[in-house]
């Protein structure tokens, strides 16, 4: 149960409803732990040396010249 899918306010009242709601949240959390982690859709690397940064910027400028 993704919390982003909850778009309206609602009231949980009564011991049984509160328990069911808490169990649903706990179950959803446990399921999220079992899902395999996906690699990001992009690759990145850290540029530290000035020559690496310069080469990267030159390549970027060539690709984005208008």
PDB file of N, CA, C, O and CB in Angstrom:
ATOM      1  N   UNK A   1       0.856  -1.173   0.000  1.00  0.00           N
ATOM      2  CA  UNK A   1       0.000   0.000   0.000  1.00  0.00           C
ATOM      3  C   UNK A   1       0.899   1.232   0.000  1.00  0.00           C
ATOM      4  O   UNK A   1       1.511   1.559   1.017  1.00  0.00           O
ATOM      5  CB  UNK A   1      -0.972   0.000   1.229  1.00  0.00           C
ATOM      6  N   UNK A   2       0.975   1.895  -1.109  1.00  0.00           N
ATOM      7  CA  UNK A   2       1.780   3.107  -1.184  1.00  0.00           C
ATOM      8  C   UNK A   2       1.033   4.263  -0.552  1.00  0.00           C
ATOM      9  O   UNK A   2      -0.141   4.490  -0.846  1.00  0.00           O
ATOM     10  CB  UNK A   2       2.145   3.435  -2.640  1.00  0.00           C
ATOM     11  N   UNK A   3       1.710   4.988   0.314  1.00  0.00           N
ATOM     12  CA  UNK A   3       1.028   6.110   0.970  1.00  0.00           C
ATOM     13  C   UNK A   3       0.710   7.208  -0.028  1.00  0.00           C
ATOM     14  O   UNK A   3      -0.192   8.010   0.216  1.00  0.00           O
ATOM     15  CB  UNK A   3       1.885   6.672   2.110  1.00  0.00           C
ATOM     16  N   UNK A   4       1.420   7.267  -1.140  1.00  0.00           N
ATOM     17  CA  UNK A   4       1.110   8.285  -2.146  1.00  0.00           C
ATOM     18  C   UNK A   4      -0.241   8.026  -2.810  1.00  0.00           C
ATOM     19  O   UNK A   4      -0.800   8.921  -3.443  1.00  0.00           O
ATOM     20  CB  UNK A   4       2.209   8.331  -3.206  1.00  0.00           C
ATOM     21  N   UNK A   5      -0.766   6.815  -2.671  1.00  0.00           N
ATOM     22  CA  UNK A   5      -2.069   6.516  -3.257  1.00  0.00           C
ATOM     23  C   UNK A   5      -3.207   6.976  -2.361  1.00  0.00           C
ATOM     24  O   UNK A   5      -4.363   6.961  -2.784  1.00  0.00           O
ATOM     25  CB  UNK A   5      -2.194   5.029  -3.527  1.00  0.00           C
ATOM     26  N   UNK A   6      -2.907   7.383  -1.133  1.00  0.00           N
ATOM     27  CA  UNK A   6      -3.938   7.892  -0.227  1.00  0.00           C
ATOM     28  C   UNK A   6      -4.098   9.369  -0.520  1.00  0.00           C
ATOM     29  O   UNK A   6      -3.228  10.172  -0.180  1.00  0.00           O
ATOM     30  CB  UNK A   6      -3.570   7.642   1.286  1.00  0.00           C
ATOM     31  N   UNK A   7      -5.209   9.735  -1.151  1.00  0.00           N
ATOM     32  CA  UNK A   7      -5.404  11.117  -1.567  1.00  0.00           C
ATOM     33  C   UNK A   7      -6.494  11.834  -0.796  1.00  0.00           C
ATOM     34  O   UNK A   7      -6.701  13.030  -0.997  1.00  0.00           O
ATOM     35  CB  UNK A   7      -5.720  11.162  -3.016  1.00  0.00           C
ATOM     36  N   UNK A   8      -7.189  11.138   0.074  1.00  0.00           N
ATOM     37  CA  UNK A   8      -8.272  11.754   0.845  1.00  0.00           C
ATOM     38  C   UNK A   8      -8.071  11.439   2.315  1.00  0.00           C
ATOM     39  O   UNK A   8      -7.469  10.429   2.679  1.00  0.00           O
ATOM     40  CB  UNK A   8      -9.665  11.256   0.362  1.00  0.00           C
ATOM     41  N   UNK A   9      -8.589  12.326   3.146  1.00  0.00           N
ATOM     42  CA  UNK A   9      -8.563  12.062   4.580  1.00  0.00           C
ATOM     43  C   UNK A   9      -9.569  10.964   4.905  1.00  0.00           C
ATOM     44  O   UNK A   9     -10.615  10.864   4.264  1.00  0.00           O
ATOM     45  CB  UNK A   9      -8.871  13.352   5.390  1.00  0.00           C
ATOM     46  N   UNK A  10      -9.260  10.169   5.869  1.00  0.00           N
ATOM     47  CA  UNK A  10     -10.193   9.139   6.316  1.00  0.00           C
ATOM     48  C   UNK A  10     -10.001   8.940   7.809  1.00  0.00           C
ATOM     49  O   UNK A  10      -8.963   9.292   8.371  1.00  0.00           O
ATOM     50  CB  UNK A  10      -9.983   7.799   5.538  1.00  0.00           C
ATOM     51  N   UNK A  11     -11.004   8.378   8.433  1.00  0.00           N
ATOM     52  CA  UNK A  11     -10.986   8.171   9.874  1.00  0.00           C
ATOM     53  C   UNK A  11     -10.960   6.680  10.146  1.00  0.00           C
ATOM     54  O   UNK A  11     -11.767   5.927   9.602  1.00  0.00           O
ATOM     55  CB  UNK A  11     -12.210   8.840  10.557  1.00  0.00           C
ATOM     56  N   UNK A  12     -10.033   6.258  10.987  1.00  0.00           N
ATOM     57  CA  UNK A  12      -9.958   4.878  11.424  1.00  0.00           C
ATOM     58  C   UNK A  12     -10.402   4.882  12.877  1.00  0.00           C
ATOM     59  O   UNK A  12      -9.746   5.469  13.738  1.00  0.00           O
ATOM     60  CB  UNK A  12      -8.505   4.268  11.243  1.00  0.00           C
ATOM     61  N   UNK A  13     -11.516   4.226  13.138  1.00  0.00           N
ATOM     62  CA  UNK A  13     -12.027   4.237  14.514  1.00  0.00           C
ATOM     63  C   UNK A  13     -12.371   2.826  14.947  1.00  0.00           C
ATOM     64  O   UNK A  13     -12.684   1.964  14.126  1.00  0.00           O
ATOM     65  CB  UNK A  13     -13.265   5.153  14.639  1.00  0.00           C
ATOM     66  N   UNK A  14     -12.309   2.613  16.216  1.00  0.00           N
ATOM     67  CA  UNK A  14     -12.619   1.288  16.739  1.00  0.00           C
ATOM     68  C   UNK A  14     -11.379   0.418  16.757  1.00  0.00           C
ATOM     69  O   UNK A  14     -10.533   0.500  15.867  1.00  0.00           O
ATOM     70  CB  UNK A  14     -13.718   0.624  15.912  1.00  0.00           C
ATOM     71  N   UNK A  15     -11.284  -0.398  17.756  1.00  0.00           N
ATOM     72  CA  UNK A  15     -10.107  -1.238  17.954  1.00  0.00           C
ATOM     73  C   UNK A  15      -9.840  -2.143  16.762  1.00  0.00           C
ATOM     74  O   UNK A  15      -8.694  -2.282  16.334  1.00  0.00           O
ATOM     75  CB  UNK A  15     -10.270  -2.074  19.202  1.00  0.00           C
ATOM     76  N   UNK A  16     -10.866  -2.748  16.231  1.00  0.00           N
ATOM     77  CA  UNK A  16     -10.684  -3.687  15.117  1.00  0.00           C
ATOM     78  C   UNK A  16     -10.155  -2.987  13.879  1.00  0.00           C
ATOM     79  O   UNK A  16      -9.234  -3.483  13.229  1.00  0.00           O
ATOM     80  CB  UNK A  16     -11.998  -4.385  14.790  1.00  0.00           C
ATOM     81  N   UNK A  17     -10.739  -1.819  13.541  1.00  0.00           N
ATOM     82  CA  UNK A  17     -10.281  -1.078  12.356  1.00  0.00           C
ATOM     83  C   UNK A  17      -8.857  -0.581  12.535  1.00  0.00           C
ATOM     84  O   UNK A  17      -8.056  -0.637  11.602  1.00  0.00           O
ATOM     85  CB  UNK A  17     -11.210   0.105  12.067  1.00  0.00           C
ATOM     86  N   UNK A  18      -8.537  -0.095  13.727  1.00  0.00           N
ATOM     87  CA  UNK A  18      -7.183   0.390  13.987  1.00  0.00           C
ATOM     88  C   UNK A  18      -6.187  -0.749  13.841  1.00  0.00           C
ATOM     89  O   UNK A  18      -5.124  -0.571  13.248  1.00  0.00           O
ATOM     90  CB  UNK A  18      -7.084   1.014  15.395  1.00  0.00           C
ATOM     91  N   UNK A  19      -6.515  -1.895  14.366  1.00  0.00           N
ATOM     92  CA  UNK A  19      -5.627  -3.047  14.265  1.00  0.00           C
ATOM     93  C   UNK A  19      -5.448  -3.489  12.808  1.00  0.00           C
ATOM     94  O   UNK A  19      -4.334  -3.797  12.383  1.00  0.00           O
ATOM     95  CB  UNK A  19      -6.171  -4.206  15.104  1.00  0.00           C
ATOM     96  N   UNK A  20      -6.534  -3.518  12.054  1.00  0.00           N
ATOM     97  CA  UNK A  20      -6.452  -3.903  10.643  1.00  0.00           C
ATOM     98  C   UNK A  20      -5.584  -2.910   9.865  1.00  0.00           C
ATOM     99  O   UNK A  20      -4.775  -3.309   9.026  1.00  0.00           O
ATOM    100  CB  UNK A  20      -7.865  -3.981  10.020  1.00  0.00           C
ATOM    101  N   UNK A  21      -5.757  -1.619  10.147  1.00  0.00           N
ATOM    102  CA  UNK A  21      -4.981  -0.592   9.459  1.00  0.00           C
ATOM    103  C   UNK A  21      -3.494  -0.734   9.805  1.00  0.00           C
ATOM    104  O   UNK A  21      -2.648  -0.692   8.912  1.00  0.00           O
ATOM    105  CB  UNK A  21      -5.494   0.822   9.835  1.00  0.00           C
ATOM    106  N   UNK A  22      -3.176  -0.898  11.065  1.00  0.00           N
ATOM    107  CA  UNK A  22      -1.787  -1.057  11.495  1.00  0.00           C
ATOM    108  C   UNK A  22      -1.174  -2.308  10.876  1.00  0.00           C
ATOM    109  O   UNK A  22      -0.019  -2.285  10.451  1.00  0.00           O
ATOM    110  CB  UNK A  22      -1.700  -1.125  13.029  1.00  0.00           C
ATOM    111  N   UNK A  23      -1.929  -3.388  10.822  1.00  0.00           N
ATOM    112  CA  UNK A  23      -1.425  -4.628  10.207  1.00  0.00           C
ATOM    113  C   UNK A  23      -1.149  -4.434   8.716  1.00  0.00           C
ATOM    114  O   UNK A  23      -0.165  -4.951   8.187  1.00  0.00           O
ATOM    115  CB  UNK A  23      -2.436  -5.777  10.409  1.00  0.00           C
ATOM    116  N   UNK A  24      -2.026  -3.684   8.042  1.00  0.00           N
ATOM    117  CA  UNK A  24      -1.834  -3.440   6.612  1.00  0.00           C
ATOM    118  C   UNK A  24      -0.567  -2.632   6.363  1.00  0.00           C
ATOM    119  O   UNK A  24       0.174  -2.904   5.419  1.00  0.00           O
ATOM    120  CB  UNK A  24      -3.049  -2.710   6.024  1.00  0.00           C
ATOM    121  N   UNK A  25      -0.321  -1.642   7.210  1.00  0.00           N
ATOM    122  CA  UNK A  25       0.893  -0.841   7.063  1.00  0.00           C
ATOM    123  C   UNK A  25       2.124  -1.706   7.323  1.00  0.00           C
ATOM    124  O   UNK A  25       3.097  -1.644   6.572  1.00  0.00           O
ATOM    125  CB  UNK A  25       0.870   0.371   8.026  1.00  0.00           C
ATOM    126  N   UNK A  26       2.084  -2.495   8.362  1.00  0.00           N
ATOM    127  CA  UNK A  26       3.210  -3.376   8.693  1.00  0.00           C
ATOM    128  C   UNK A  26       3.472  -4.380   7.573  1.00  0.00           C
ATOM    129  O   UNK A  26       4.624  -4.630   7.219  1.00  0.00           O
ATOM    130  CB  UNK A  26       2.940  -4.119  10.010  1.00  0.00           C
ATOM    131  N   UNK A  27       2.418  -4.950   7.022  1.00  0.00           N
ATOM    132  CA  UNK A  27       2.563  -5.924   5.937  1.00  0.00           C
ATOM    133  C   UNK A  27       3.175  -5.269   4.699  1.00  0.00           C
ATOM    134  O   UNK A  27       4.035  -5.853   4.038  1.00  0.00           O
ATOM    135  CB  UNK A  27       1.198  -6.548   5.588  1.00  0.00           C
ATOM    136  N   UNK A  28       2.728  -4.063   4.396  1.00  0.00           N
ATOM    137  CA  UNK A  28       3.266  -3.338   3.252  1.00  0.00           C
ATOM    138  C   UNK A  28       4.746  -3.057   3.449  1.00  0.00           C
ATOM    139  O   UNK A  28       5.537  -3.193   2.515  1.00  0.00           O
ATOM    140  CB  UNK A  28       2.501  -2.030   3.035  1.00  0.00           C
ATOM    141  N   UNK A  29       5.118  -2.671   4.644  1.00  0.00           N
ATOM    142  CA  UNK A  29       6.526  -2.407   4.947  1.00  0.00           C
ATOM    143  C   UNK A  29       7.357  -3.679   4.783  1.00  0.00           C
ATOM    144  O   UNK A  29       8.433  -3.641   4.186  1.00  0.00           O
ATOM    145  CB  UNK A  29       6.678  -1.850   6.378  1.00  0.00           C
ATOM    146  N   UNK A  30       6.875  -4.784   5.298  1.00  0.00           N
ATOM    147  CA  UNK A  30       7.610  -6.046   5.195  1.00  0.00           C
ATOM    148  C   UNK A  30       7.777  -6.455   3.732  1.00  0.00           C
ATOM    149  O   UNK A  30       8.835  -6.953   3.346  1.00  0.00           O
ATOM    150  CB  UNK A  30       6.885  -7.160   5.980  1.00  0.00           C
ATOM    151  N   UNK A  31       6.745  -6.248   2.917  1.00  0.00           N
ATOM    152  CA  UNK A  31       6.836  -6.570   1.494  1.00  0.00           C
ATOM    153  C   UNK A  31       7.905  -5.725   0.813  1.00  0.00           C
ATOM    154  O   UNK A  31       8.621  -6.207  -0.064  1.00  0.00           O
ATOM    155  CB  UNK A  31       5.482  -6.359   0.808  1.00  0.00           C
ATOM    156  N   UNK A  32       8.009  -4.466   1.219  1.00  0.00           N
ATOM    157  CA  UNK A  32       9.003  -3.586   0.606  1.00  0.00           C
ATOM    158  C   UNK A  32      10.422  -4.052   0.922  1.00  0.00           C
ATOM    159  O   UNK A  32      11.336  -3.818   0.131  1.00  0.00           O
ATOM    160  CB  UNK A  32       8.806  -2.145   1.082  1.00  0.00           C
ATOM    161  N   UNK A  33      10.617  -4.701   2.054  1.00  0.00           N
ATOM    162  CA  UNK A  33      11.941  -5.203   2.415  1.00  0.00           C
ATOM    163  C   UNK A  33      12.327  -6.415   1.574  1.00  0.00           C
ATOM    164  O   UNK A  33      13.509  -6.663   1.339  1.00  0.00           O
ATOM    165  CB  UNK A  33      11.984  -5.563   3.898  1.00  0.00           C
ATOM    166  N   UNK A  34      11.327  -7.169   1.123  1.00  0.00           N
ATOM    167  CA  UNK A  34      11.578  -8.386   0.366  1.00  0.00           C
ATOM    168  C   UNK A  34      11.819  -8.135  -1.121  1.00  0.00           C
ATOM    169  O   UNK A  34      12.376  -8.991  -1.808  1.00  0.00           O
ATOM    170  CB  UNK A  34      10.426  -9.325   0.534  1.00  0.00           C
ATOM    171  N   UNK A  35      11.405  -6.967  -1.627  1.00  0.00           N
ATOM    172  CA  UNK A  35      11.568  -6.671  -3.045  1.00  0.00           C
ATOM    173  C   UNK A  35      13.039  -6.497  -3.382  1.00  0.00           C
ATOM    174  O   UNK A  35      13.787  -5.888  -2.618  1.00  0.00           O
ATOM    175  CB  UNK A  35      10.778  -5.413  -3.432  1.00  0.00           C
ATOM    176  N   UNK A  36      13.453  -7.029  -4.522  1.00  0.00           N
ATOM    177  CA  UNK A  36      14.854  -6.823  -4.924  1.00  0.00           C
ATOM    178  C   UNK A  36      15.091  -5.344  -5.232  1.00  0.00           C
ATOM    179  O   UNK A  36      14.220  -4.665  -5.775  1.00  0.00           O
ATOM    180  CB  UNK A  36      15.211  -7.700  -6.165  1.00  0.00           C
ATOM    181  N   UNK A  37      16.250  -4.869  -4.886  1.00  0.00           N
ATOM    182  CA  UNK A  37      16.607  -3.473  -5.143  1.00  0.00           C
ATOM    183  C   UNK A  37      16.982  -3.325  -6.604  1.00  0.00           C
ATOM    184  O   UNK A  37      17.753  -4.121  -7.140  1.00  0.00           O
ATOM    185  CB  UNK A  37      17.774  -3.007  -4.223  1.00  0.00           C
ATOM    186  N   UNK A  38      16.433  -2.304  -7.247  1.00  0.00           N
ATOM    187  CA  UNK A  38      16.727  -2.045  -8.652  1.00  0.00           C
ATOM    188  C   UNK A  38      17.911  -1.095  -8.752  1.00  0.00           C
ATOM    189  O   UNK A  38      18.062  -0.170  -7.954  1.00  0.00           O
ATOM    190  CB  UNK A  38      15.492  -1.458  -9.379  1.00  0.00           C
ATOM    191  N   UNK A  39      18.736  -1.347  -9.743  1.00  0.00           N
ATOM    192  CA  UNK A  39      19.837  -0.432 -10.021  1.00  0.00           C
ATOM    193  C   UNK A  39      19.249   0.832 -10.641  1.00  0.00           C
ATOM    194  O   UNK A  39      18.241   0.759 -11.345  1.00  0.00           O
ATOM    195  CB  UNK A  39      20.907  -1.090 -10.970  1.00  0.00           C
ATOM    196  N   UNK A  40      19.853   1.972 -10.394  1.00  0.00           N
ATOM    197  CA  UNK A  40      19.337   3.201 -10.994  1.00  0.00           C
ATOM    198  C   UNK A  40      19.380   3.122 -12.521  1.00  0.00           C
ATOM    199  O   UNK A  40      20.185   2.384 -13.089  1.00  0.00           O
ATOM    200  CB  UNK A  40      20.141   4.416 -10.501  1.00  0.00           C
ATOM    201  N   UNK A  41      18.522   3.875 -13.167  1.00  0.00           N
ATOM    202  CA  UNK A  41      18.428   3.865 -14.625  1.00  0.00           C
ATOM    203  C   UNK A  41      19.552   4.677 -15.266  1.00  0.00           C
ATOM    204  O   UNK A  41      19.593   4.809 -16.489  1.00  0.00           O
ATOM    205  CB  UNK A  41      17.074   4.412 -15.069  1.00  0.00           C
ATOM    206  N   UNK A  42      20.442   5.209 -14.478  1.00  0.00           N
ATOM    207  CA  UNK A  42      21.531   6.014 -15.000  1.00  0.00           C
ATOM    208  C   UNK A  42      22.847   5.593 -14.344  1.00  0.00           C
ATOM    209  O   UNK A  42      22.863   4.998 -13.267  1.00  0.00           O
ATOM    210  CB  UNK A  42      21.258   7.516 -14.767  1.00  0.00           C
ATOM    211  N   UNK A  43      23.926   5.912 -15.008  1.00  0.00           N
ATOM    212  CA  UNK A  43      25.249   5.655 -14.454  1.00  0.00           C
ATOM    213  C   UNK A  43      25.874   6.997 -14.101  1.00  0.00           C
ATOM    214  O   UNK A  43      25.650   7.999 -14.782  1.00  0.00           O
ATOM    215  CB  UNK A  43      26.150   4.854 -15.459  1.00  0.00           C
ATOM    216  N   UNK A  44      26.641   7.004 -13.054  1.00  0.00           N
ATOM    217  CA  UNK A  44      27.326   8.232 -12.680  1.00  0.00           C
ATOM    218  C   UNK A  44      28.700   7.891 -12.138  1.00  0.00           C
ATOM    219  O   UNK A  44      28.965   6.770 -11.702  1.00  0.00           O
ATOM    220  CB  UNK A  44      26.509   9.031 -11.641  1.00  0.00           C
ATOM    221  N   UNK A  45      29.550   8.875 -12.179  1.00  0.00           N
ATOM    222  CA  UNK A  45      30.849   8.714 -11.547  1.00  0.00           C
ATOM    223  C   UNK A  45      31.297  10.098 -11.088  1.00  0.00           C
ATOM    224  O   UNK A  45      30.911  11.117 -11.660  1.00  0.00           O
ATOM    225  CB  UNK A  45      31.897   8.056 -12.525  1.00  0.00           C
ATOM    226  N   UNK A  46      32.095  10.108 -10.076  1.00  0.00           N
ATOM    227  CA  UNK A  46      32.547  11.360  -9.495  1.00  0.00           C
ATOM    228  C   UNK A  46      33.812  11.822 -10.202  1.00  0.00           C
ATOM    229  O   UNK A  46      34.773  11.066 -10.344  1.00  0.00           O
ATOM    230  CB  UNK A  46      32.791  11.206  -7.982  1.00  0.00           C
ATOM    231  N   UNK A  47      33.795  13.068 -10.639  1.00  0.00           N
ATOM    232  CA  UNK A  47      34.976  13.654 -11.269  1.00  0.00           C
ATOM    233  C   UNK A  47      35.678  14.509 -10.229  1.00  0.00           C
ATOM    234  O   UNK A  47      35.073  15.401  -9.633  1.00  0.00           O
ATOM    235  CB  UNK A  47      34.596  14.499 -12.538  1.00  0.00           C
ATOM    236  N   UNK A  48      36.951  14.236 -10.015  1.00  0.00           N
ATOM    237  CA  UNK A  48      37.699  14.975  -8.996  1.00  0.00           C
ATOM    238  C   UNK A  48      38.852  15.784  -9.581  1.00  0.00           C
ATOM    239  O   UNK A  48      39.055  16.947  -9.234  1.00  0.00           O
ATOM    240  CB  UNK A  48      38.232  14.019  -7.957  1.00  0.00           C
ATOM    241  N   UNK A  49      39.587  15.154 -10.460  1.00  0.00           N
ATOM    242  CA  UNK A  49      40.778  15.807 -11.008  1.00  0.00           C
ATOM    243  C   UNK A  49      40.369  16.898 -11.999  1.00  0.00           C
ATOM    244  O   UNK A  49      39.427  16.711 -12.770  1.00  0.00           O
ATOM    245  CB  UNK A  49      41.704  14.768 -11.697  1.00  0.00           C
ATOM    246  N   UNK A  50      41.067  18.034 -11.985  1.00  0.00           N
ATOM    247  CA  UNK A  50      40.727  19.128 -12.912  1.00  0.00           C
ATOM    248  C   UNK A  50      40.737  18.705 -14.376  1.00  0.00           C
ATOM    249  O   UNK A  50      39.897  19.159 -15.154  1.00  0.00           O
ATOM    250  CB  UNK A  50      41.692  20.273 -12.724  1.00  0.00           C
ATOM    251  N   UNK A  51      41.680  17.838 -14.764  1.00  0.00           N
ATOM    252  CA  UNK A  51      41.716  17.406 -16.167  1.00  0.00           C
ATOM    253  C   UNK A  51      40.512  16.546 -16.531  1.00  0.00           C
ATOM    254  O   UNK A  51      40.028  16.608 -17.661  1.00  0.00           O
ATOM    255  CB  UNK A  51      43.000  16.633 -16.446  1.00  0.00           C
ATOM    256  N   UNK A  52      40.020  15.737 -15.580  1.00  0.00           N
ATOM    257  CA  UNK A  52      38.801  14.944 -15.823  1.00  0.00           C
ATOM    258  C   UNK A  52      37.609  15.867 -16.025  1.00  0.00           C
ATOM    259  O   UNK A  52      36.799  15.658 -16.928  1.00  0.00           O
ATOM    260  CB  UNK A  52      38.530  13.969 -14.646  1.00  0.00           C
ATOM    261  N   UNK A  53      37.505  16.873 -15.193  1.00  0.00           N
ATOM    262  CA  UNK A  53      36.392  17.824 -15.279  1.00  0.00           C
ATOM    263  C   UNK A  53      36.463  18.591 -16.594  1.00  0.00           C
ATOM    264  O   UNK A  53      35.446  18.777 -17.263  1.00  0.00           O
ATOM    265  CB  UNK A  53      36.412  18.806 -14.081  1.00  0.00           C
ATOM    266  N   UNK A  54      37.655  19.034 -16.965  1.00  0.00           N
ATOM    267  CA  UNK A  54      37.836  19.775 -18.209  1.00  0.00           C
ATOM    268  C   UNK A  54      37.425  18.923 -19.415  1.00  0.00           C
ATOM    269  O   UNK A  54      36.700  19.395 -20.290  1.00  0.00           O
ATOM    270  CB  UNK A  54      39.300  20.231 -18.352  1.00  0.00           C
ATOM    271  N   UNK A  55      37.884  17.675 -19.461  1.00  0.00           N
ATOM    272  CA  UNK A  55      37.521  16.782 -20.565  1.00  0.00           C
ATOM    273  C   UNK A  55      36.016  16.561 -20.628  1.00  0.00           C
ATOM    274  O   UNK A  55      35.423  16.562 -21.707  1.00  0.00           O
ATOM    275  CB  UNK A  55      38.237  15.439 -20.423  1.00  0.00           C
ATOM    276  N   UNK A  56      35.400  16.371 -19.451  1.00  0.00           N
ATOM    277  CA  UNK A  56      33.958  16.162 -19.410  1.00  0.00           C
ATOM    278  C   UNK A  56      33.218  17.386 -19.940  1.00  0.00           C
ATOM    279  O   UNK A  56      32.284  17.253 -20.731  1.00  0.00           O
ATOM    280  CB  UNK A  56      33.503  15.844 -17.981  1.00  0.00           C
ATOM    281  N   UNK A  57      33.633  18.583 -19.506  1.00  0.00           N
ATOM    282  CA  UNK A  57      32.963  19.808 -19.945  1.00  0.00           C
ATOM    283  C   UNK A  57      33.142  20.045 -21.440  1.00  0.00           C
ATOM    284  O   UNK A  57      32.222  20.522 -22.104  1.00  0.00           O
ATOM    285  CB  UNK A  57      33.491  21.005 -19.166  1.00  0.00           C
ATOM    286  N   UNK A  58      34.307  19.719 -21.971  1.00  0.00           N
ATOM    287  CA  UNK A  58      34.529  19.854 -23.411  1.00  0.00           C
ATOM    288  C   UNK A  58      33.605  18.915 -24.180  1.00  0.00           C
ATOM    289  O   UNK A  58      33.004  19.304 -25.182  1.00  0.00           O
ATOM    290  CB  UNK A  58      36.003  19.564 -23.765  1.00  0.00           C
ATOM    291  N   UNK A  59      33.499  17.700 -23.713  1.00  0.00           N
ATOM    292  CA  UNK A  59      32.616  16.714 -24.350  1.00  0.00           C
ATOM    293  C   UNK A  59      31.159  17.178 -24.259  1.00  0.00           C
ATOM    294  O   UNK A  59      30.408  17.053 -25.227  1.00  0.00           O
ATOM    295  CB  UNK A  59      32.781  15.315 -23.686  1.00  0.00           C
ATOM    296  N   UNK A  60      30.761  17.711 -23.105  1.00  0.00           N
ATOM    297  CA  UNK A  60      29.381  18.183 -22.914  1.00  0.00           C
ATOM    298  C   UNK A  60      29.083  19.354 -23.853  1.00  0.00           C
ATOM    299  O   UNK A  60      28.020  19.402 -24.472  1.00  0.00           O
ATOM    300  CB  UNK A  60      29.148  18.607 -21.438  1.00  0.00           C
ATOM    301  N   UNK A  61      30.030  20.303 -23.958  1.00  0.00           N
ATOM    302  CA  UNK A  61      29.840  21.471 -24.824  1.00  0.00           C
ATOM    303  C   UNK A  61      29.659  21.047 -26.272  1.00  0.00           C
ATOM    304  O   UNK A  61      28.791  21.573 -26.970  1.00  0.00           O
ATOM    305  CB  UNK A  61      31.029  22.433 -24.703  1.00  0.00           C
ATOM    306  N   UNK A  62      30.481  20.088 -26.735  1.00  0.00           N
ATOM    307  CA  UNK A  62      30.363  19.606 -28.112  1.00  0.00           C
ATOM    308  C   UNK A  62      29.002  18.964 -28.356  1.00  0.00           C
ATOM    309  O   UNK A  62      28.405  19.137 -29.419  1.00  0.00           O
ATOM    310  CB  UNK A  62      31.478  18.603 -28.423  1.00  0.00           C
ATOM    311  N   UNK A  63      28.521  18.226 -27.366  1.00  0.00           N
ATOM    312  CA  UNK A  63      27.231  17.535 -27.521  1.00  0.00           C
ATOM    313  C   UNK A  63      26.055  18.504 -27.474  1.00  0.00           C
ATOM    314  O   UNK A  63      24.983  18.193 -27.993  1.00  0.00           O
ATOM    315  CB  UNK A  63      27.066  16.476 -26.433  1.00  0.00           C
ATOM    316  N   UNK A  64      26.238  19.680 -26.857  1.00  0.00           N
ATOM    317  CA  UNK A  64      25.120  20.611 -26.671  1.00  0.00           C
ATOM    318  C   UNK A  64      25.283  21.929 -27.428  1.00  0.00           C
ATOM    319  O   UNK A  64      24.607  22.910 -27.116  1.00  0.00           O
ATOM    320  CB  UNK A  64      24.950  20.903 -25.209  1.00  0.00           C
ATOM    321  N   UNK A  65      26.156  21.959 -28.401  1.00  0.00           N
ATOM    322  CA  UNK A  65      26.303  23.169 -29.204  1.00  0.00           C
ATOM    323  C   UNK A  65      25.062  23.367 -30.038  1.00  0.00           C
ATOM    324  O   UNK A  65      24.491  22.411 -30.563  1.00  0.00           O
ATOM    325  CB  UNK A  65      27.553  23.098 -30.100  1.00  0.00           C
ATOM    326  N   UNK A  66      24.654  24.598 -30.156  1.00  0.00           N
ATOM    327  CA  UNK A  66      23.421  24.858 -30.887  1.00  0.00           C
ATOM    328  C   UNK A  66      23.609  25.705 -32.009  1.00  0.00           C
ATOM    329  O   UNK A  66      22.650  26.010 -32.719  1.00  0.00           O
ATOM    330  CB  UNK A  66      22.430  25.434 -30.059  1.00  0.00           C
TER     331      UNK A  66
END
